[in-house]
Amino acid sequence: MEALGGFAAASLSPPPPHYSTILQTPPWKSLPQRIGQPRLWSPLLCISKNVSYGLRPKLRKYTARLQKELNCSEKFKHHVSVHFVRLVVGVMLVMSVSVGVSRTPSWALTEENLLFLEAWRTIDRAYVDKTFNGQNMAIKKMLATLDDPFTRFLEPDKFKSLRSGTQGALTGVGLSIGYPTGFDGSPAGLLVISATPGGPASRAGILSGDVILTIDGTSTETMGIYDAAERLQGPEGSSVELTIRSGPEVKRLSLMRERVSLNPVKSRLCKMPGLGKDSPKIGYIKLASFNQNASGEHSLLLPVWA
C-alpha cells in the first residue's frame, strides 16, 4: 500500500482476461468487426476503490461510483502516475469546498441605478461623439421630471450667452428673437421680436414680425434660440449673412456686427380720446427684458411724466 498525498491507496486487482485481447485489437478496425467486444481499457479508470476513506464525506459519493468500475491488475498500477492521482483528488477537494462558499455580496444599487450605469457604459463605449457629457444628460433628465417649462438647464456656453444679454450691451446685430406661434401659418424659422433702434438690423430694415430663415446658410427651422443667438453674435467688425422673410418677400442681407446697447424699456404718453385738449394723459411702459439698463431707463421716464 502506498500513501498518496496523505490518503491511502489499496493495491489493484488483476484485470479481466479479455483486456489483453482488446489492447491488441487495432483501433482502425471497422465498427462491425468491433461490435460485441468489451470497451477498451482506460487509465482514467485505474484509481483505487479505497481512495475515499480518508476524504471528507462529500467526496465519498464520487468514489462510490468509481468502485463499480475499478478492477485493474497490478501490472497496470505503475502506469498510473502518482501525481495524476494527487491532481484528481485535489480537484475533487477544491470542487467540494467551493460549493459551500457564498458569493461576495453585490453593491446596494437599485434597478434604476443599474439601468443608468448600463446605458452610460453603452453610450460611452459606442457613441460616435466623444464630447458627449453624461453629467448634462443626467441633469436634464432630472429637471424634465419637474414638468416645468420655465425650469431648464443651461450649458456653460449658453449661460455665457445669457449673461452677455443681461449686461446691457453685446456685440451683434441688435435683434431680439423668439419662436413663431404657427397659428397664423407663419413659415418655420425664428421670429424677430424687435430690432434695437439704431442697430445694424434696424438700419437694414428688419422689422418686428419678420422671420429669419437662415443664418450664414444654416436653416433655422430646427435651430434653438441660444444656438441662433451665438451665431448672430461675434467679434466686432465681422459679418453675418441672413435670409429674412418679410411678408411675402424673401431677402438676403449681410450685416456687420457692432457693439449694441440694449434698451429693454419702451414708453409712450397718450391722451384720453374724446376729452379735448385738457384730457389727462396715460403713460405706457413696456419692459421687453431684464438687464442692467432696465431700472435706470425706467427711472428716467417717471420725472418726465410727472
Legacy VTK file of the C-alpha trace (Angstrom):
# vtk DataFile Version 3.0
C-alpha trace
ASCII
DATASET POLYDATA
POINTS 306 float
0.000 0.000 0.000
1.353 3.402 -0.989
0.481 6.801 0.569
-0.816 9.345 -1.948
-0.893 12.897 -0.562
-1.963 11.683 2.888
-4.631 9.287 1.547
-4.364 5.511 1.398
-4.413 3.712 -1.939
-5.061 -0.051 -1.983
-3.490 -2.473 -4.432
-5.245 -3.011 -7.712
-6.970 -6.317 -8.544
-5.981 -8.364 -11.643
-7.590 -7.416 -14.951
-10.126 -9.498 -16.816
-8.575 -11.873 -19.361
-10.162 -10.105 -22.314
-8.219 -6.837 -21.726
-5.057 -8.164 -23.364
-7.074 -9.122 -26.415
-8.730 -5.722 -26.596
-5.454 -3.857 -26.225
-4.009 -5.820 -29.140
-7.028 -5.035 -31.324
-6.063 -2.469 -33.988
-8.057 0.756 -33.476
-8.628 1.098 -37.217
-10.859 -1.963 -37.377
-14.257 -1.255 -38.800
-17.246 -0.803 -36.497
-18.928 -4.133 -37.456
-15.734 -6.008 -36.507
-15.696 -4.429 -33.041
-19.403 -4.816 -32.230
-19.933 -7.024 -29.195
-16.385 -6.598 -27.861
-15.841 -5.025 -24.399
-14.818 -1.384 -24.257
-11.123 -0.571 -24.291
-9.279 -0.128 -21.026
-8.694 3.486 -19.982
-6.100 4.708 -17.437
-8.688 7.170 -16.127
-10.497 4.249 -14.517
-7.422 2.940 -12.679
-7.940 4.650 -9.339
-8.104 2.556 -6.185
-11.519 1.781 -4.788
-10.241 2.612 -1.283
-9.032 6.157 -2.014
-12.023 7.859 -0.436
-11.810 6.551 3.114
-9.509 9.359 4.192
-11.550 12.079 2.459
-14.369 14.204 3.800
-17.901 12.736 3.488
-18.827 14.845 0.441
-16.206 13.023 -1.670
-17.471 9.558 -0.819
-20.282 9.780 -3.328
-17.704 10.274 -6.106
-15.547 7.306 -5.084
-18.579 5.056 -4.501
-19.370 5.462 -8.172
-15.776 4.596 -9.097
-15.772 1.395 -7.011
-18.070 -0.305 -9.514
-15.659 0.316 -12.393
-12.177 -0.040 -10.823
-10.794 -3.561 -11.205
-7.335 -3.331 -12.753
-4.290 -5.622 -12.368
-1.035 -4.926 -10.527
0.908 -4.595 -13.785
-1.136 -1.507 -14.733
-0.553 0.158 -11.362
2.839 1.592 -12.379
1.318 3.135 -15.497
-0.821 5.409 -13.358
1.184 8.395 -12.224
1.088 9.223 -8.543
0.976 12.895 -9.479
-2.090 12.302 -11.628
-3.929 10.710 -8.706
-2.996 13.607 -6.439
-4.253 16.046 -9.067
-7.602 14.263 -9.343
-8.044 14.142 -5.569
-7.035 17.800 -5.237
-9.503 18.930 -7.892
-12.295 16.973 -6.237
-11.460 18.507 -2.865
-11.439 22.054 -4.281
-14.754 21.459 -6.021
-16.377 20.212 -2.843
-15.076 23.141 -0.806
-16.047 25.768 -3.401
-19.668 24.618 -3.429
-20.205 25.819 0.111
-18.529 29.206 -0.339
-21.028 32.020 -0.672
-20.614 34.727 -3.289
-19.464 38.195 -2.353
-22.474 40.466 -1.794
-23.005 42.992 -4.584
-23.349 46.749 -4.223
-26.622 48.054 -2.872
-27.812 49.513 -6.189
-31.398 49.876 -7.267
-32.652 48.686 -10.635
-32.801 52.301 -11.818
-29.118 52.795 -10.893
-28.083 49.647 -12.706
-30.086 50.643 -15.782
-28.487 54.098 -15.834
-24.972 52.644 -15.422
-25.537 50.130 -18.207
-26.881 52.849 -20.523
-23.969 55.139 -19.695
-21.397 52.390 -20.351
-23.031 51.564 -23.668
-23.061 55.213 -24.767
-19.505 55.803 -23.565
-18.288 52.726 -25.449
-20.240 53.014 -28.709
-21.296 56.655 -29.157
-19.534 58.414 -32.017
-19.354 61.850 -30.373
-16.645 61.606 -27.702
-17.563 65.073 -26.407
-20.829 63.665 -25.033
-21.308 64.872 -21.453
-23.068 62.394 -19.198
-23.492 64.930 -16.396
-25.500 67.281 -18.605
-27.691 64.394 -19.740
-28.398 63.322 -16.152
-29.203 66.889 -15.026
-31.568 67.470 -17.961
-33.321 64.191 -17.231
-33.836 65.132 -13.579
-35.151 68.594 -14.472
-37.529 67.058 -17.019
-39.267 65.184 -14.201
-40.373 68.571 -12.774
-42.560 69.121 -15.861
-41.944 72.875 -15.582
-41.339 74.707 -18.893
-39.648 77.602 -17.066
-37.054 75.393 -15.375
-34.287 74.380 -17.752
-30.601 73.572 -17.691
-28.149 75.908 -19.420
-24.813 74.564 -20.575
-21.762 76.799 -19.946
-21.746 78.338 -23.437
-25.485 79.055 -23.311
-25.197 80.512 -19.828
-22.428 82.780 -21.098
-24.722 83.962 -23.902
-27.483 84.653 -21.389
-25.153 86.644 -19.155
-23.960 88.755 -22.068
-27.587 89.595 -22.923
-28.318 90.810 -19.396
-25.273 93.061 -19.131
-26.905 95.817 -21.170
-24.649 95.590 -24.228
-23.297 92.987 -26.623
-21.547 92.650 -29.953
-24.014 91.547 -32.597
-26.686 92.821 -34.982
-29.227 94.052 -32.401
-32.024 91.500 -32.776
-34.353 90.028 -30.179
-35.651 86.676 -31.452
-38.154 84.009 -30.453
-40.175 81.101 -31.830
-43.151 81.735 -34.154
-46.518 80.661 -32.776
-47.539 78.951 -36.008
-51.199 79.895 -35.503
-51.121 82.399 -38.371
-49.473 79.989 -40.802
-46.094 81.697 -40.480
-43.169 79.778 -42.003
-40.823 77.734 -39.845
-37.843 79.675 -38.564
-37.038 82.221 -35.867
-39.315 85.189 -35.279
-37.939 88.711 -34.896
-39.391 90.114 -31.673
-37.753 93.508 -32.040
-34.772 95.258 -33.590
-32.689 97.588 -31.447
-33.204 101.178 -32.681
-30.090 102.374 -34.487
-28.575 98.888 -34.602
-27.360 97.024 -37.731
-30.616 95.053 -38.112
-32.796 98.141 -37.686
-30.780 100.092 -40.267
-31.121 97.169 -42.716
-34.915 97.385 -42.486
-35.623 94.286 -40.406
-38.942 94.725 -38.596
-40.779 93.075 -35.750
-42.659 90.044 -37.074
-40.110 89.154 -39.771
-38.873 85.560 -39.861
-35.202 84.567 -40.031
-34.920 81.599 -42.409
-31.140 81.048 -42.445
-28.064 82.304 -40.598
-24.853 82.025 -42.633
-26.546 79.440 -44.844
-27.768 77.257 -41.957
-31.515 76.723 -41.754
-33.218 77.939 -38.574
-36.151 75.527 -38.892
-34.871 73.317 -36.066
-32.364 75.752 -34.575
-32.632 76.688 -30.914
-32.717 80.283 -29.703
-29.420 80.026 -27.835
-27.715 78.491 -30.854
-29.080 81.276 -33.066
-28.004 83.977 -30.595
-24.495 82.539 -30.559
-24.385 82.625 -34.361
-25.658 86.222 -34.514
-23.043 87.423 -32.048
-19.351 87.560 -32.808
-16.277 89.768 -32.987
-16.855 93.426 -33.682
-16.449 94.209 -37.387
-17.243 90.672 -38.591
-20.214 89.996 -40.877
-23.155 87.583 -40.815
-25.434 86.584 -43.703
-29.197 86.405 -43.013
-32.149 85.269 -45.108
-35.262 87.155 -43.972
-38.899 86.663 -44.916
-40.806 89.915 -44.535
-44.402 89.258 -45.542
-44.356 87.623 -48.988
-40.867 88.938 -49.725
-37.660 86.965 -49.079
-34.445 88.952 -48.937
-30.810 88.206 -48.181
-28.876 90.656 -46.038
-25.265 90.981 -44.960
-24.953 92.707 -41.576
-21.831 93.980 -39.838
-21.576 93.165 -36.139
-21.007 96.056 -33.763
-21.356 96.991 -30.128
-25.073 97.360 -29.407
-26.570 98.923 -26.291
-29.708 97.089 -25.220
-32.575 99.247 -24.025
-35.429 96.981 -22.913
-37.732 99.868 -21.918
-40.192 101.345 -24.398
-42.686 104.034 -23.469
-45.425 106.215 -24.885
-47.536 109.036 -23.449
-51.073 109.073 -24.852
-54.106 111.342 -24.400
-57.504 110.047 -23.439
-59.716 110.169 -26.573
-62.868 112.324 -26.647
-61.969 114.613 -23.720
-60.424 117.552 -25.598
-57.072 119.202 -25.191
-57.172 119.195 -21.416
-57.796 115.467 -21.133
-55.442 113.578 -18.823
-52.625 111.594 -20.352
-51.844 107.927 -19.849
-48.315 106.590 -19.924
-47.481 103.112 -21.228
-44.209 101.413 -20.313
-43.124 98.182 -21.971
-40.326 96.147 -20.439
-39.078 93.720 -23.087
-36.469 92.014 -20.904
-34.466 92.367 -17.721
-30.905 93.657 -17.885
-28.673 96.207 -16.241
-30.268 99.088 -18.181
-33.877 98.283 -17.234
-34.096 100.012 -13.854
-32.166 103.101 -14.999
-34.282 103.675 -18.107
-37.467 103.198 -16.121
-36.387 105.757 -13.531
-35.708 108.358 -16.217
-39.297 108.206 -17.505
-41.127 108.941 -14.259
-39.826 112.503 -13.678
-40.625 113.445 -17.289
-44.226 112.318 -16.936
-44.777 113.851 -13.535
LINES 1 307
306 0 1 2 3 4 5 6 7 8 9 10 11 12 13 14 15 16 17 18 19 20 21 22 23 24 25 26 27 28 29 30 31 32 33 34 35 36 37 38 39 40 41 42 43 44 45 46 47 48 49 50 51 52 53 54 55 56 57 58 59 60 61 62 63 64 65 66 67 68 69 70 71 72 73 74 75 76 77 78 79 80 81 82 83 84 85 86 87 88 89 90 91 92 93 94 95 96 97 98 99 100 101 102 103 104 105 106 107 108 109 110 111 112 113 114 115 116 117 118 119 120 121 122 123 124 125 126 127 128 129 130 131 132 133 134 135 136 137 138 139 140 141 142 143 144 145 146 147 148 149 150 151 152 153 154 155 156 157 158 159 160 161 162 163 164 165 166 167 168 169 170 171 172 173 174 175 176 177 178 179 180 181 182 183 184 185 186 187 188 189 190 191 192 193 194 195 196 197 198 199 200 201 202 203 204 205 206 207 208 209 210 211 212 213 214 215 216 217 218 219 220 221 222 223 224 225 226 227 228 229 230 231 232 233 234 235 236 237 238 239 240 241 242 243 244 245 246 247 248 249 250 251 252 253 254 255 256 257 258 259 260 261 262 263 264 265 266 267 268 269 270 271 272 273 274 275 276 277 278 279 280 281 282 283 284 285 286 287 288 289 290 291 292 293 294 295 296 297 298 299 300 301 302 303 304 305
